[in-house]
């Protein structure tokens, strides 16, 4: 089965449609599948729902799809540092479902593991719990969170072999792995693709069974916040 494609557009061919649900990896500006997001923008699909820890910034990550009004709803944890996101949300143009980071990661992991829902104390007594089932366990209140199953998962890895076994670096691992598992189809962009057997099996973070298509490309190395002091 062919998994390696020549470009992001080729890897997404036949997978995109209006109104679809996409799970996207990335943590801050680290590990964002920027090539795939560029291709999604170029395709013109609209009314998209994204599950992602954050929405990038105004000119990078999911932020580029907000600029073109292709996103209908965000399921996110952190949405700061994105002026267009704030403008659309406050004006009622963009629907937002807040999730604590751990809850969002677990919703993705649960969906990928075939678990339809789970109970957690996180968010009890806050707006996060509004409209959700509450249940008592051992005298403590928990809320029901549903597992996420997306039409498509897009993720970014540091290195992978041609069968899709992948390694992520540092914080890029936080959401890319659970996002990859919860998509009905997973497309992955990689900084370097190697032949099977070149990667240490004990260091694989995502087994290739979860990855359907992958591409190799050049990626931008952004620094989200940099603070320096005078010598």
Secondary structure by P-SEA (a helix, b strand, c coil): ccccccccccccccccccbbbbbbbbccccccaaaaaaaaaaacccbbbbbccccccccccaaaaaaaccccccccccccccaaaaaaaaaccbbbbbbcaaaaaaaaaaaaaccccccccccccccccccbbbbbcccbbbbbbbbbbbcbbbbccccccccccccccccccccaaaaaaaccbbbbbbcccccccccccccccccccccccbbbbbbbbcccbbbbbcc
